[in-house]
């Protein structure tokens, strides 16, 4: 089947729109060029400005892997994903020319699927599952603006508030509960100019109507059946270990700072969800399998901390393991690198894993994350991301990365002089 996203279309003059948005960012609210901007876009720009959105920022990643999967399973649109794929990505989805995103009512993307190359390109600016694309985070863009206005919206290239998003166009529409009409999510199509063609809006709107009808039919069928027992709710928890010696455990109920030893043990258990024997855990935490007698009192104390602050994370024995998945910010960085979101991964990489820890298992994970970041930078990153990497502690003396970046910069780039000076200093 031929993709519906390949027909060309005309658009507004790009330069005029970009200058109008720049005038708004400069505080010139009375600039006459703003009156030539579509009302829905101009009003969204003003809301974005009021929310202090960074014009070149990247969105926050609200969900790591385990939390993302759990939120997907619980979301009412999970049952309609196959329908959405069939309507918006007919034929070969990976050659469709667009990506289709489905988000929740807060603008957090839960599914991002479609063209392989487009998905990789937009992933570099943070358009990926788990990221928050509300207006408050990224400014004017179809998913967040559709949620803010409650109506289907098209945003064409230079109409985006965030400069990183301006190469793209998008169409999105909110999805509502078929009975209460409360907002429950958003469906978006992102790509080049055809993604904001008139027929794109018709197709997205028709998909939303089909999804809402499907939800109503499913609900009526469910009411006719015997009610099933619901799964107990599990609190979302994440262990933050990057760039800090005292890790924090964040849950829906708040945060708690952990001792160095408790942070090490909890990180090791989170990294080995299948569990660890007492001897293996002692070896990874203390450097010796014979340190079981030292390990066990710490396990008792850690259990008390978890019972008080994260009861869903029951610490079981034989082997030692966590009863529920525990995300870590370190795993989140690795996941972003796997998805090709190098810029977002670098922004999320706040430093080494528990930098002062001497636990062998932690040292190994620290080196794994650091090496993965460096390899991704050298193998796949663009020049802007590579320069950002060179500004980190890990990249500040990376001669290979400097040389690679120097080779990627145009001959007359003003940024070459600084790199040459750094290379000369490193050679002394």
Secondary structure as UniProt FT lines:
FT   TURN            4..5
FT   HELIX           14..25
FT   TURN            26..27
FT   TURN            29..30
FT   HELIX           32..36
FT   HELIX           39..50
FT   TURN            51..52
FT   TURN            55..56
FT   HELIX           65..74
FT   HELIX           76..80
FT   HELIX           81..88
FT   HELIX           93..95
FT   STRAND          98..104
FT   TURN            105..106
FT   STRAND          108..114
FT   HELIX           116..123
FT   TURN            124..126
FT   TURN            129..130
FT   STRAND          131..132
FT   HELIX           135..138
FT   HELIX           142..149
FT   STRAND          153..155
FT   HELIX           157..159
FT   HELIX           163..165
FT   TURN            166..167
FT   STRAND          169..176
FT   TURN            178..180
FT   STRAND          183..191
FT   HELIX           193..196
FT   HELIX           198..224
FT   STRAND          237..240
FT   STRAND          248..251
FT   TURN            252..253
FT   STRAND          254..257
FT   HELIX           260..271
FT   TURN            273..274
FT   HELIX           278..286
FT   HELIX           289..291
FT   HELIX           292..309
FT   TURN            311..312
FT   STRAND          315..316
FT   TURN            317..319
FT   STRAND          320..322
FT   STRAND          327..328
FT   HELIX           329..338
FT   TURN            339..340
FT   HELIX           342..348
FT   TURN            354..356
FT   HELIX           360..379
FT   HELIX           383..390
FT   TURN            393..397
FT   HELIX           399..408
FT   TURN            411..412
FT   TURN            414..415
FT   HELIX           416..427
//
